[in-house]
Amino acid sequence: MSWSIITTPPDALPPRPMTMRAQSIPPRHHFPDHAHDWHQLVYAIEGVLTVSTIGQTFITSPDQAAWLPTGVPHRVGSLLGAEFRSLWIATEAGSALPRAPTVLAVSPLLKALIVEAAAIEGQGDPDGYGGRVVTLILDQLRRAPALPAALPWPREGRLAALCEALYLDPADERSAADWARELGLSSRTLTRRFEAEIGAPLRSWKRRLRLFRAIELLNGGMSVTQTAMELGYGSASAFIFAFKAEMGASPHAHARQNSRRGKPAIDFPVHPARAIAHTPRAPES
């Protein structure tokens, strides 16, 4: 299925020092390629975003946000829909923040501040409360841990169709050879293209995807047993074993740890091939 374009605001004013935009992104919608004369924090309080910048495309969960410095071309969208929060931050106000696109961990406090900033956006600020919220957000962003990467994602074409299908049905057990036939490629071509673009074999990426989806489903209130079935595990115990092997803690313990410490639910390493600069082609902000 194709993606639809969301029109960007034609009368955007520079942030002084921060502007909050809140909107719902429908499924399979994205913003066209563009850049800003200010910094942007791309974040979803609910749902998952697909973010493309120069040289990489990835998806982020509500535990993660994408920091996009001034002038960086990008696009953002959502496969299943998301509650999007876009923080536009003046260049000078974000001078202490990363100078390259970065995935940041979002703590419970930072998420709460973003929700509050959206609630009071556009209101008067006679007692300076809004300004204090902005100051706290900037402080939290400066303290936010940078993650090596979110879940890598193909930019376009048949590989993107493959990953979308697996995201929608992580229990799908088809092999690389099966998918190659489905997509009209040789098994060798599919394997080579996937590793070149994603930086990992399809089997490894599927394992990462299941972990990403597990965090997403558990954070959404789904039980461990339901999550195990949704991801295609034969039993809850098999899911718990696999989760502990990857994360070092049970699903419940990991959620408690992240809630207390404000740590990211998941992070993945960037493959060196991902650093090659080129113009990406996948959903946008």
Protein Blocks (a to p, Z undefined) as FASTA:
>chain_A
ZZddddddfkbccddfbccddddddehiacdddddfbdcddddfedcdddddehiacddd
fkbccdddehiacddddfkbpadddddddfklmmmpcfbdcdddddfklmmmmmmmmmmg
oiacfkommmmmmmmmmmmmmmpccdfbdcdddfbhjllmmmmmmmmmmmbcbdfklmmm
mnopafklmmmmmmmmnopafklmmmmmmmmmmmmmmmnopafklmmmmnopabfklmmm
mmmmmnopafklmmmmmmmnopafbdcdddfklmpgcddddddZZ
